[in-house]
């Protein structure tokens, strides 16, 4: 069988760790489009992704994953649409430190509804160790209210094995849906 | 109300002095509008975000190709040109976007836009964005 290439999307709010996740697993030096933030934020993040992040991972069978990270802020939502075109699946990252992470989840589930409804999404919730509330059950409830379901796990995207676990779960989802 | 009246004046002047210039916009590198002189059919907020993405991507391509720092980006379309220029203000690095409806005058408009860019950079260094 010939080697396949797949496109995956990492999305979620600013600071959720999209760039970090791609950097953690990419085999090439990731392409980054970080720019200096001009707005006064309530955190210490000084740069933000304006267009995309890009990285590559080879799977054991030789297939290649092309990883695209979206910008986090809604003003860049046109990039979400451009980048989602032709994507096999989506990794949605949520930051539990944020003021209303469940609202963040709602926003991104809405934006990526088709992909999620097609069982091609996984949700990773970050910083649950320092910010245990809301719990993962609350995330499942939000998805259920929207008539959607997706695996939701607690992750630390700085850890390569955590990011690979997210991809494993995503691929299991996709295979189960296609079976 | 513009966030920077002096920059607003430079944008208005560029648009008024050249009939081919259909709109001008000054925005931050991370996609926020600072000042704009555009028609009602264009959303400065959306354009600000889009120019930020384009410039950031053009910069990544410049890096990848080892051709130095990206300064200008030109989109040549069937009925006009969009010119995006890096504004080298040390205090507020930003982007000047010029919409031009005549493909044949790119050289002249680019020259005018470069002068405007220098003036805007000085204005931004002298007076911060409020």
Contacts between the chains, C-beta under 8 A, distances in Angstrom:
chain1	res1	chain2	res2	distance
A	31	B	60	5.4
A	31	B	64	7.0
A	32	B	60	6.9
A	33	B	53	7.4
A	33	B	56	3.7
A	33	B	57	5.7
A	33	B	59	7.1
A	33	B	60	5.2
A	34	B	56	7.6
A	35	B	29	4.4
A	35	B	30	4.9
A	35	B	52	6.6
A	35	B	56	5.4
A	36	B	29	5.8
A	36	B	30	6.6
A	36	B	93	7.0
A	37	B	30	5.3
A	38	B	28	4.1
A	38	B	29	7.0
A	38	B	30	5.3
A	38	B	32	6.1
A	38	B	92	7.1
A	38	B	129	7.8
A	39	B	30	7.2
A	39	B	32	6.8
A	48	B	30	5.8
A	49	B	56	7.9
A	50	B	29	7.3
A	50	B	30	6.2
A	50	B	31	6.3
A	50	B	52	4.6
A	50	B	53	5.1
A	50	B	55	7.5
A	50	B	56	3.7
A	50	B	57	7.9
A	51	B	52	7.9
A	51	B	53	4.0
A	51	B	54	7.3
A	51	B	56	4.6
A	51	B	57	4.3
A	51	B	60	7.4
A	52	B	57	7.2
A	71	B	53	7.1
A	73	B	31	7.7
A	75	B	31	5.7
A	75	B	32	8.0
A	75	B	45	7.0
A	75	B	46	7.9
A	75	B	48	7.8
A	75	B	49	4.3
A	76	B	31	6.7
A	76	B	49	5.5
A	76	B	52	7.7
A	76	B	53	6.2
A	78	B	46	7.5
A	78	B	49	7.3
A	78	B	50	6.5
A	78	B	53	7.8
A	79	B	53	5.7
